[in-house]
């Protein structure tokens, strides 16, 4: 569910950023159109006032210069203005401007305009007796820097807000994110898995706590182990033999002294003693329907079922397994769950989700403990519940030995098993 919210937020953030960029572009475009109209009006006013001042006060008189300078200073959009006669430039405002350059003799002229400016020019009527033409040239902003700053500031604040929100979301979901490997590591493990698959068919292993006939041991010689940190990454390592004393207490599971009630009052899930019987029944049902079946064993180091966090973990498991009678306490610090009609790849996806959920819960409760998950499946085999429990426990033990690979899946070879059954039919 959290990943769904993250995806929704990601779409919202992208749309929000795109809207901020589009809004900036539209604001600049609107200000440019408005600025072009204002620039034309401003230049027309300057030309009209200059003509009036030259007729009433005399061209280039002190009063004319003062009035023209005052008009230039009052204009918000004017960058530079020059008045020239056939003998050269006679008036330039301001004295220093990026739009005005001076020659070696100190004569000013209009130059160096930007994309946000426009040059306007017109002849002035300075009255009777004027010798030659008098030309006014002005550089006027069609898009003032203040308008660009305003639009940029608003867009920046919007982008900054979504950036801070994204940081908060990243921090909130980081307990799940940090458990994922990089793409290079995943590719390397996947490549190694393909290389070693054929070699594992002849690899033998033993489970000390299981006493099987010699022929059946040969049938299991080709069983493979697939180690996974998530549903996409497999390793080619083989598990070490585990002491029989550390395997789940299957002797207690077979004990006839069953606890009262179907579910533990501490965790709200099934008692460990009922796991074997329920698993046996589900194996028979799966075999008759030719369906797969998966068993997942989860352990949390340092956990006790009397802890409050144990009940919270049980609720996470119930959300994943859906059926209360398919989830059981397992040992002093573990849990076991049965998945109907679920193959190995599907079970690994469930395990990956469980790992992320339990890990997030442990961090919220400030509980430090290693999470290990072991998985096994029926894989078209006819096998007892005790054998399947041993396989899941062995996989969980291997996960304890590999801190970097907290999820270990036992993968059996059904071809060898079918050959054994056919040979002994």
C-alpha positions as MATLAB code, in Angstrom:
seq = 'XXXXXXXXXXXXXXXXXXXXXXXXXXXXXXXXXXXXXXXXXXXXXXXXXXXXXXXXXXXXXXXXXXXXXXXXXXXXXXXXXXXXXXXXXXXXXXXXXXXXXXXXXXXXXXXXXXXXXXXXXXXXXXXXXXXXXXXXXXXXXXXXXXXXXXXXXXXXXXXXXXXXXXXXXXXXXXXXXXXXXXXXXXXXXXXXXXXXXXXXXXXXXXXXXXXXXXXXXXXXXXXXXXXXXXXXXXXXXXXXXXXXXXXXXXXXXXXXXXXXXXXXXXXXXXXXXXXXXXXXXXXXXXXXXXXXXXXXXXXXXXXXXXXXXXXXXXXXXXXXXXXXXXXXXXXXXXXXXXXXXXXXXXXXXXXXXXXXXXXXXXXXXXXXXXXXXXXXXXXXXXXXXXXXXXXXXXXXXXXXXXXXXXXXXXXXXXXXXXXXXXXXX';
ca = [
       0.000    0.000    0.000;
       2.885    2.375    0.812;
       4.437    1.811   -2.614;
       1.091    2.784   -4.180;
       1.151    6.090   -2.319;
       4.770    6.665   -3.401;
       3.830    6.106   -7.050;
       0.901    8.511   -6.722;
       3.167   11.103   -5.114;
       5.754   10.642   -7.882;
       3.155   11.375  -10.549;
       1.922   14.387   -8.565;
       5.479   15.761   -8.162;
       6.208   15.437  -11.893;
       2.929   17.154  -12.817;
       3.600   19.887  -10.252;
       7.107   20.559  -11.599;
       5.834   20.633  -15.167;
       3.092   23.070  -14.131;
       5.683   25.352  -12.466;
       7.791   25.442  -15.633;
       4.745   26.061  -17.846;
       3.496   28.781  -15.511;
       6.903   30.517  -15.686;
       6.868   30.382  -19.486;
       3.316   31.719  -19.671;
       4.107   34.514  -17.206;
       7.159   35.626  -19.191;
       5.175   35.488  -22.448;
       2.333   37.540  -20.994;
       4.752   40.136  -19.570;
       6.506   40.379  -22.953;
       3.267   41.094  -24.794;
       2.315   43.672  -22.190;
       5.809   45.201  -22.308;
       5.728   45.678  -26.103;
       2.560   47.778  -25.811;
       3.949   49.794  -22.897;
       7.268   50.343  -24.705;
       5.559   51.815  -27.753;
       3.431   54.115  -25.610;
       6.467   55.208  -23.598;
       8.503   56.072  -26.701;
       5.581   57.950  -28.261;
       5.244   60.018  -25.091;
       8.989   60.801  -25.019;
       8.950   61.929  -28.667;
       5.859   64.079  -28.151;
       7.186   65.718  -24.978;
      10.615   66.314  -26.566;
       9.060   67.998  -29.601;
       6.897   70.191  -27.370;
       9.872   71.156  -25.167;
      12.087   72.012  -28.173;
       9.422   74.334  -29.650;
       8.545   76.069  -26.382;
      11.986   76.236  -24.754;
      14.373   75.983  -27.665;
      16.210   72.935  -28.892;
      19.141   71.935  -26.604;
      18.497   74.815  -24.254;
      19.134   74.259  -20.550;
      15.393   74.032  -19.892;
      14.985   71.538  -22.747;
      17.809   69.356  -21.419;
      16.460   69.424  -17.847;
      12.934   68.538  -18.957;
      14.124   65.727  -21.241;
      16.355   64.327  -18.490;
      13.405   64.368  -16.071;
      11.247   62.479  -18.611;
      13.937   59.845  -19.050;
      14.290   59.350  -15.287;
      10.537   58.916  -14.866;
      10.319   56.160  -17.475;
      10.423   52.670  -15.914;
      11.162   50.862  -19.171;
      13.699   53.243  -20.762;
      17.264   51.918  -20.811;
      18.965   54.578  -22.929;
      18.095   57.554  -25.141;
      20.109   59.545  -27.675;
      19.354   62.567  -29.894;
      21.519   63.063  -32.947;
      21.833   65.723  -35.643;
      23.748   65.639  -38.904;
      26.808   66.817  -36.960;
      26.585   63.913  -34.456;
      24.976   62.962  -31.146;
      24.040   65.978  -29.060;
      22.222   64.314  -26.141;
      22.627   60.920  -24.445;
      20.986   59.574  -21.329;
      22.269   58.181  -19.033;
      25.985   59.066  -19.006;
      26.925   55.422  -18.525;
      24.776   52.574  -19.828;
      25.332   49.106  -21.286;
      23.254   50.270  -24.269;
      25.542   53.227  -25.049;
      29.105   53.087  -26.310;
      31.564   55.938  -26.925;
      34.064   56.350  -29.730;
      37.638   57.622  -29.390;
      36.433   61.225  -29.409;
      33.869   60.551  -26.673;
      30.865   60.664  -28.972;
      28.020   58.423  -27.698;
      25.914   56.048  -29.824;
      23.267   53.347  -29.210;
      24.496   49.725  -29.221;
      24.526   46.419  -27.326;
      20.812   45.771  -26.890;
      19.561   42.471  -25.434;
      16.721   40.138  -26.391;
      14.521   41.820  -23.800;
      14.968   45.301  -25.294;
      13.742   47.016  -28.438;
      15.198   50.008  -30.295;
      12.811   52.759  -31.365;
      13.721   55.718  -33.594;
      11.876   58.777  -34.955;
      12.538   62.263  -36.331;
      11.774   65.238  -34.088;
      10.111   68.399  -35.290;
      12.044   71.081  -33.439;
      10.387   74.043  -35.106;
      11.158   76.442  -37.881;
      14.719   77.263  -38.767;
      16.064   73.797  -37.828;
      19.007   72.793  -39.875;
      18.887   69.155  -40.992;
      16.982   66.387  -39.357;
      16.980   65.608  -35.652;
      16.604   61.925  -34.790;
      15.643   60.494  -31.396;
      16.706   56.890  -30.713;
      15.625   55.024  -27.564;
      16.319   51.554  -26.148;
      13.288   50.399  -24.176;
      12.670   47.192  -22.235;
       9.861   45.022  -23.616;
      10.495   42.580  -20.767;
      11.772   44.305  -17.660;
      14.207   42.428  -15.355;
      11.767   42.942  -12.477;
       9.122   40.908  -14.347;
      11.630   38.089  -14.989;
      12.688   38.129  -11.340;
       9.098   37.952  -10.109;
       8.191   34.989  -12.326;
      11.470   33.211  -11.494;
      10.994   33.751   -7.766;
       7.480   32.297   -7.742;
       8.539   29.267   -9.789;
      11.579   28.734   -7.561;
       9.463   28.789   -4.394;
       7.055   26.245   -5.897;
       9.910   23.933   -6.944;
      11.597   24.370   -3.553;
       8.364   23.361   -1.800;
       8.017   20.156   -3.827;
      11.739   19.439   -3.251;
      11.384   19.618    0.524;
       8.257   17.476    0.347;
      10.160   14.896   -1.704;
      12.944   14.800    0.899;
      10.364   14.110    3.594;
       8.857   11.281    1.524;
      12.317    9.784    0.901;
      13.101    9.845    4.626;
       9.718    8.280    5.413;
      10.214    5.323    3.066;
      13.987    4.916    3.462;
      13.662    1.783    5.679;
      12.266   -0.033    2.645;
      14.447    1.612    0.041;
      17.756    0.795    1.675;
      17.063   -2.941    1.504;
      17.134   -3.010   -2.298;
      20.400   -3.828   -4.110;
      21.832   -1.844   -7.007;
      21.111   -2.907  -10.567;
      24.760   -3.939  -11.082;
      24.699   -6.300   -8.105;
      21.409   -7.824   -9.215;
      22.765   -8.397  -12.713;
      25.914  -10.032  -11.332;
      23.932  -12.443   -9.134;
      21.556  -13.267  -11.969;
      24.501  -14.031  -14.267;
      26.103  -16.241  -11.643;
      22.812  -18.106  -11.159;
      22.589  -18.926  -14.881;
      26.201  -20.131  -14.946;
      25.893  -22.453  -12.002;
      22.414  -23.911  -12.611;
      23.629  -26.902  -14.588;
      26.476  -27.611  -12.150;
      24.106  -27.767   -9.179;
      22.328  -30.818  -10.603;
      25.255  -32.972   -9.367;
      25.787  -31.151   -6.049;
      24.969  -33.184   -2.938;
      24.057  -31.938    0.487;
      22.800  -33.483    3.711;
      20.457  -32.494    6.497;
      21.720  -34.148    9.679;
      18.373  -34.066   11.490;
      16.561  -36.110    8.806;
      16.928  -39.875    8.716;
      16.025  -40.996    5.178;
      16.660  -44.259    3.308;
      19.787  -44.338    1.188;
      17.772  -44.383   -2.042;
      15.752  -41.340   -1.055;
      18.946  -39.476   -0.120;
      20.131  -40.020   -3.691;
      16.889  -38.541   -5.005;
      17.537  -35.392   -3.029;
      21.162  -35.072   -4.105;
      20.199  -32.775   -6.971;
      18.176  -30.422   -4.763;
      19.311  -26.850   -5.271;
      19.455  -23.820   -3.050;
      18.558  -20.419   -4.450;
      19.582  -17.557   -2.232;
      17.782  -14.279   -2.672;
      17.837  -10.838   -1.175;
      14.729   -9.984   -3.150;
      12.527  -11.512   -5.815;
      14.934  -10.677   -8.620;
      18.340  -11.743   -7.254;
      19.579  -15.284   -6.828;
      22.927  -16.568   -5.585;
      24.808  -19.714   -6.478;
      26.097  -20.485   -2.979;
      25.346  -23.816   -1.297;
      24.171  -24.050    2.317;
      26.275  -25.503    5.096;
      25.007  -28.449    7.135;
      23.209  -27.252   10.226;
      23.276  -28.886   13.675;
      20.203  -30.910   14.303;
      19.774  -29.297   17.679;
      19.066  -25.909   16.017;
      16.360  -27.187   13.697;
      12.775  -26.480   14.657;
      11.398  -28.620   17.415;
       9.553  -31.107   15.205;
       9.432  -33.550   18.082;
       7.301  -31.101   20.010;
       5.097  -30.589   16.957;
       4.281  -34.284   17.026;
       3.497  -34.212   20.712;
      -0.032  -35.322   21.467;
      -0.339  -32.751   24.242;
      -1.935  -30.030   22.149;
      -2.596  -26.603   23.708;
      -6.119  -25.508   24.343;
      -7.673  -23.449   21.574;
      -6.513  -23.017   18.000;
      -4.718  -19.705   18.440;
      -2.136  -18.359   20.860;
      -3.464  -15.590   23.139;
      -0.054  -13.874   22.972;
       0.178  -13.392   19.207;
      -3.319  -14.172   17.931;
      -1.997  -16.768   15.436;
      -1.842  -20.567   15.482;
       0.148  -22.608   17.993;
       3.373  -24.159   16.734;
       2.093  -27.638   17.661;
      -0.622  -27.416   14.988;
       1.750  -26.513   12.144;
       2.740  -30.051   11.190;
      -0.821  -31.386   11.091;
      -2.117  -28.463    9.052;
       0.843  -28.612    6.679;
       0.327  -32.353    6.196;
      -3.313  -31.793    5.303;
      -2.449  -28.991    2.887;
       0.214  -31.151    1.195;
      -2.359  -33.870    0.587;
      -4.806  -31.352   -0.815;
      -2.163  -29.737   -3.024;
      -1.047  -33.130   -4.353;
      -4.600  -34.167   -5.218;
      -5.159  -30.876   -7.042;
      -1.687  -30.859   -8.615;
      -1.012  -27.446   -7.114;
       2.103  -25.976   -5.582;
       2.438  -25.066   -1.927;
       4.995  -22.891   -0.133;
       6.192  -22.748    3.459;
       7.864  -19.635    4.851;
       9.780  -19.573    8.150;
      10.629  -16.155    9.636;
      12.946  -15.542   12.570;
      13.782  -12.319   14.414;
      16.876  -12.498   16.630;
      16.205  -11.548   20.247;
      12.419  -11.685   19.880;
      10.093  -13.337   22.385;
       6.454  -14.108   21.710;
       5.616  -12.383   24.990;
       6.882   -9.082   23.511;
       4.329   -6.559   22.263;
       6.176   -6.295   18.962;
       5.603  -10.020   18.383;
       1.851   -9.414   18.189;
       2.416   -6.507   15.795;
       4.539   -8.745   13.567;
       1.750  -11.325   13.667;
      -0.637   -8.719   12.298;
       1.775   -8.000    9.423;
       1.815  -11.734    8.659;
      -1.968  -11.990    8.773;
      -2.224   -9.141    6.271;
       0.036  -11.104    3.908;
      -1.264  -14.661    4.421;
      -4.944  -13.602    4.750;
      -5.977  -16.740    6.707;
      -5.353  -16.906   10.461;
      -5.158  -20.712   10.457;
      -2.264  -20.585    7.941;
       0.096  -18.622   10.227;
       1.803  -20.168   13.276;
       4.257  -19.361   16.018;
       7.544  -21.163   15.359;
      10.174  -21.627   18.023;
      10.958  -18.962   20.603;
      11.522  -16.146   18.110;
       9.932  -17.189   14.851;
       6.843  -17.585   12.745;
       5.762  -19.939    9.964;
       3.199  -19.474    7.236;
       1.637  -21.689    4.549;
       0.840  -20.288    1.102;
      -1.630  -22.270   -1.005;
      -1.077  -22.588   -4.764;
       2.004  -20.360   -4.666;
       5.247  -21.283   -6.432;
       8.789  -20.365   -5.405;
       9.020  -17.092   -7.331;
       5.676  -15.904   -5.973;
       6.649  -16.932   -2.438;
       9.862  -14.919   -2.710;
       7.885  -11.811   -3.645;
       5.704  -12.340   -0.568;
       8.824  -12.837    1.559;
      10.379   -9.657    0.244;
       7.230   -7.700    1.166;
       7.172   -9.307    4.625;
      10.818   -8.456    5.194;
      10.245   -4.804    4.342;
       7.146   -4.606    6.551;
       8.756   -6.296    9.560;
      11.955   -4.281    9.192;
       9.961   -1.038    9.146;
       8.060   -2.163   12.244;
      11.299   -3.006   14.091;
      12.698    0.434   13.316;
       9.529    2.128   14.546;
       9.715    0.146   17.806;
      13.522    0.727   18.144;
      14.047   -3.032   18.223;
      17.389   -4.295   16.955;
      17.278   -7.842   15.678;
      18.349   -9.679   12.518;
      15.469  -10.792   10.300;
      15.971  -14.097    8.480;
      13.516  -15.821    6.169;
      13.624  -19.367    4.824;
      11.402  -20.592    1.992;
      10.620  -23.991    0.493;
       7.952  -25.314   -1.876;
       6.361  -28.642   -2.712;
       7.497  -28.398   -6.371;
       5.577  -31.421   -7.695;
       6.898  -33.693   -4.951;
       5.141  -36.086   -2.574;
       6.859  -35.391    0.730;
       5.925  -35.340    4.416;
       5.371  -32.163    6.395;
       8.439  -32.850    8.542;
      10.676  -32.869    5.454;
       9.236  -29.565    4.232;
       9.700  -27.972    7.672;
      13.327  -29.168    7.717;
      13.945  -27.572    4.315;
      12.493  -24.210    5.390;
      14.431  -24.239    8.677;
      17.645  -25.129    6.835;
      17.091  -22.204    4.455;
      16.430  -19.856    7.407;
      19.641  -21.081    9.082;
      21.562  -20.312    5.896;
      20.103  -16.798    5.955;
      21.476  -16.332    9.488;
      24.940  -17.220    8.203;
      24.673  -14.730    5.317;
      23.829  -11.270    6.763;
      23.864   -9.754    3.282;
      21.249  -12.292    2.072;
      18.444  -12.271    4.635;
      16.044  -14.253    2.411;
      17.043  -17.805    1.403;
      14.892  -20.061   -0.766;
      15.262  -23.860   -0.952;
      14.807  -25.001   -4.547;
      14.306  -28.745   -5.070;
      14.885  -30.680   -8.310;
      11.590  -32.365   -9.227;
      13.184  -34.262  -12.148;
      15.433  -36.291   -9.835;
      12.523  -36.902   -7.496;
      10.275  -38.164  -10.293;
      13.081  -40.460  -11.516;
      13.408  -41.892   -8.017;
       9.654  -42.507   -7.753;
       9.589  -44.180  -11.177;
      12.547  -46.416  -10.346;
      10.923  -47.573   -7.112;
       7.353  -47.933   -8.405;
];
